[in-house]
Amino acid sequence: MTYTGRAVVAGSLGGPEVLRVVQRESAEPGPGQVLVAVEAAGVNPWDWKSYAPGSGGTPPVDLGIEVAGVVRAVGAGVRWFSPGDEVAAWPVRGGYADLVTVPQQVLVRRPPSLPAPAAAGLLAAGAAALHAVVATEVDADEVVVVHGGSGGVGRMAVQLAVLRGAHVVATASPGWHACLSRLGAVPVTHGPGLLDRLREAAAGLGDVVAAVDTVGTPEALETSLALVADRRRVATLVALDRAAELGIRGLGHGPGADPGTDVRDAARGQLTALAADGSLDVLVTGTYALEDAAQAHHRSRAGHAGGKLVLVTDAARATGAHAPVH
């Protein structure tokens, strides 16, 4: 049996204007595979970087590395999931689609209290954030700086550090300060004079002992090094090319970086449980239909979305499992 649905691909290398919706057939899932009817797919920088000129991508480029939806069919040997199960999955290939086939190992059950758009924006950013918090050994009563606290990964890192009992100072533009305060962080505006503002914000809390960089700017790196005595407790998820030079932790997929495979794989169950019970808030700042993926990528590339952007399918809109489309 074959299944037919839509998928968003990059027809050539370029900007978001090269995205198009195509019809795609999916075969019955093979051994160990699961066919997921996608309700929502998270938008991540990897998606638009994968078809940028010079990326090395070969068109047509499949997009979408994290999804939430419902199991449609399972292949031989699948023991943990059955048709009808609500799930989230990461990492996947081709998640900007009505249907996607994934290995069962990347799936996690989605509790009923966790809506599909939130689940679709949880795992990629959340796993990276958890890796950063673990790698920098954040502990109770310690002071940690998170650069880029309003972004998808930064916002997760703030919350995960707070859940560990740490005192968090987070950088963001002024429009996000109230949001960060609600999450338990002390917000600080980035820009000239940042080091002095960080020191002032940390005064009375203790010495800054760890820093997580989710933006990769010289400002973030320089202030982190000025504040944190032990460079092993400074981690960057972006400036991987400078990590070894500076003697700090580079986290992710890049030369000399720590991919954190075990931590990130274990994160699926932890993150969904925390999000389902309300301990971890996934802020979805915009939802778009599949055919409007280019608009979502323009907004993501501009870097001012904050939180997460998500694509929703017709299945999600039919069940009401979506936020208003922006």
N, C-alpha and C positions, 0 to 999 in steps of 0.2 A: 504494500500500500504506500502511496505517496501523498504528501500533504503540500498544499500550495499556500503561500502567503507573500507579503511584501517584505522587502529589505531595502535599507538605505546603503548605497555604496558610493565611493568616490570614483567617478568614471575616468578621471585623469588626475595628475598631480596639479596642485594649485591651491586656491582658497576655497571657502565654503560654497562658492558658486558652482563647483564641479560636482556637488552632491546630487544624486538622483535616486528616485525610488524605482525598484525593479521587482518583477514577479520572480519568485524563487521556489523551486520544489525541494522538499525535504523527504528523504526516504525513511523507512522504518529505522529506528535507532539500532545500532549494532551492539555487540556484546559489551556490557558495562556502560552503555550510553543511555541518556535520557533525552527525550524530545520535550522541550518546554514551550508552552504557549505564552509568549511574552506579554506582560501587561505594562511594564515600564522598563526603561533602560537608562542607566546613568550616563551623563555626559562628562567626559574627563579630558584633560589636555592631551593625553595619549591619542585620543581619537583624531583631533585635527592636526596633530603633529605627524600622524602616520601617512598623510597624503600631501604634506607640504613639499614644495620643490626642494630637492636635495635629501629627502627623507630616505630614499632608497626603496620606497614602496613600489609595488608593481600593480598598476590598475588592471581590473577594478579592485579597489581596496575595501575589504570588509571592515565595518566599524562596530564599536560597542563591546566593552570588556566586562560589564556587570549588568545583570538583569534581575527582575523579579517577575514571577508568573505562576503558572499552574502546570503540573506535569500532564502532558498529553499522551505519551506512550513511553514504554521502557523496553530496553533490549535484554537479551539473555544475560543472566548472572546478576542483574540488579536486584539487590535484596532490601535496600533501605528506603526505596521510594516506589509509589504506585500512582497510576493515573488519578488525577483529582487533587493530589497533594499540592499545597501552596508552598512555594520555595523561593529562595534567592540563590544566585549563582555568580561566582567570580573565581578566577578569570575565565572569560569565555571569548570566543571569536565570532563576530557577526551578530552581536546582540541587538543592533538596531534593526529589528525585524519582528514579524508576527510570530515566527517560530525559530528556535535555535536548538541545535543538538549539542549536548555537553557531556563530558564524562561525569559519572555519578560522584566522583571525589570532590568536585568543585561546588556541589550543591549543599544547601543547608535548609532545613525546614523553616518556614516563615510563620511565626505565631499569628493567630487571628488579629491580635491587637496592633500588628505592624503593617501599615498600608503598603501597597506595592510601590508607589513612588518613593517613599522613605526607604524601603528596603533596597530599591535599585540605586539609591545614593549613599548606601551605608558601607558596603564591604571594601571597595577599593581604597577610599579615603580612610576609612576606619582602620583597616589593616596596616596601612602606612603609618598612621598616627600611633597605633599601639606599638608597632615596631620601634618608633622613635622614643616613646616613653620607656619601653623596656630597655632599649640600648643605652639610654642616658641614666638608667637606674633611678628614676624618680621615686622618691619615697615620702612618707608622711612628714609633715612639718618642714620640708625642704622648700627652697625658693627656686622656681624654674621660670625661665623666660621662653615664651613661644612667639616667634616672629611670624606674622601673617595669621593672626588669630581669627580673622573673619572668613578665611577661605575654607574650602571643604576639608582639607587635611588639618589645618591649623585649629579650626573649631573643634574637631574631634580630639586633637591632642590636648587642648585646654580642658575639655571635659574629663578625659581619661586621667589626666594628672590630678585634677581636683578630686576625682573619685578615689585616688590613692592617698588623699589627705595633704597634697602639696599646696603651697601658696604659689599661685600662677600670676605672672605679669605678662600681658599679651599686647602685642603691637597691632594697631589697626587704624584706619581713618576714623575721624570723630563720629561719623554716622553709625559706626558699629559699636561704640563704647557702651551704650546702654545694654545691648545684647550680650556683650562679654561680661558686663557686671552681673547680669542675671545668671550667667553660667558659673559665677564664683571667681572670676578673674579680675585683676586690677588692670584696666585698659590704659594704654599709652599711645599717643599719636607718633607715628613714624615720621622721619624727616630730620632736617638739621637740628642738632642738639639732642638727639635721641639718647645718647649715653647718659647725659645728665638727668633726663626725665626717667630713665629706667632706674638709675640709682636712687632717685627721690622716691619713686613708687615702691622700691624694695626696702626703703628705710623703715626700720621697726619690725620688719618681717624676718630679717636675717640676711646673710650673704647669699648671693645668687650662686648656686652650685651646679646648675645644668641649664642648657639652652637647646631649643629645637628650632631649626631654621626651615621654614616651608616656602620661602620666597627666593632665596639665593642671591640677594643683593649684597654688594660690598658693605653697605651699612649694617645689614643683619649679621654678617660674618665678623666684621670688625668689632661691633659692640659685644657680641658673644664672647670673643676672645679677650676683650678688656674686662669682662665681668667674671668669667668662669676660670678658676685657677687650674682645674684638671681638664685638659683638652679632650681627654677620652669621654668626657661628659658633655661635649658639644657635638651635636649631630646635624647634618644637613641632608635634606631629601631632594635638593635641587642642584646645588653647586658641587656635583660629584667630581668634576674635573679639578677642583681646588682642594678637596678634602685631604688627600694625602700630603699635598704641599703644606697645608696648615696644621697637619697633625690631628685633625678632628675625624669624627665618624661620618663616612659617606654611606647612606642607606638607600638601597634600591638596586636597579640594574644598570651597571656602568662599570668601567674599568676600575678594579680595586675596591668596588663598593660591596657592602654586606647586603645580600638580597633578603636576609631574614626569613628564609623559606619556612622554617618550622614555626616561628612566631606568627607569621602571616597566615599560614594554613590553619593554625589553632584558633586564629582570631574569629573565624566565621561564627562558630557557636557562641563565643563570648559576646561578640558585638550584637548579634540578633537578640540574645537574652537581655542585654542591657537596654537596647532600644525598645524592646517589647514591653519592659516593665517601667519605662519612662526615665530610667537612670541616665540614658544617653539620648540627647535630642538631635534628630536629623533635620536640619533646616533646608527645605526645598524652596528655593527662591524663584523658580520658574519651571513650568511644564509646557511642553510643546508636542504637537502631533508629529508623527514620523515624517510627514511631508514638509514639515517646518524645521527639519534638522539644521538646515543652513543658518536659520535665524539663531538657533541655540548656539551654534559654533561661533557666529559673529560675537555674540554676547560673552561666551566663554573666553575667546581670544582677547577681548577687550580687558578682561581681568577685573571687572568691577561687580560681578554677580554676587559674590559672597555666597556662603552655603553651597547648595548643589542645584544643578540644572538637570532636568529629567525629560526624556521623551516618553510619551504614553501612546499606546496602541488603541485601536478600536475596541479591543476586548476590555481594556481598562475603562474606557468611557462608557461602554455598555453596562458595566457593573457598578459604575459610579466610583470606582477606586482610583480617583485622580483628583488633583487640585485644579483650580481654574487655569486655563491656558493663557500665558502671558505673551 
